[in-house]
């Protein structure tokens, strides 16, 4: 659990985390969504390829908007919304990482 908290920079607040059989997840709902999006993105990208960069940026926006609204206003998001926006962000992050990796390998072949 500590590794995941460090990897994601997660606060692990109990009020923003899921519980299973009375035990708190090691990371909050948003980070759980990011992890799920990253893990689900690997086979999806392998099977179908990745979408365009603008589309990936659009997938990242809901989490950024939700997080900043919560930070800057009295708005309080729900754990399910945090999970969903985190999944979108994690999938988009995976895709952008794949795009950048492909670009680096493409450049190496030209040098």
Steps between C-alpha positions, in 0.01 A plus 500: 500500500777746585658451157176599325461807722852612412466416129178699463582771755171408664363655819296184578237693693238262640211725390628486141584129492310179443470233765475123446390278787576780744852562368599820322653480153867605507430790262206740464213459253657732240837321511318164491332620180832610353652161579201320347518721187871433462458124545199481266674726249789260440295224331267753335791688340667173400183373330359822350786750496477846648288798404613851413674728747211753507259218589729383780518855637118511495490179703730658759292816542217356716739401778684829485176698511356285780817524706549874458133577564524306822825672595389855421129499590258348751416227246551149636534217249382144563722194511328352194564820304862499617531137389348568155706811429811323627437208260474737205815681608694175552400366159595828331830510690577147378421600143713814514786300645468250213496780244812658650678165520422430134626848408829445683558163331408655167758774550768252600451316173563824308822592682 
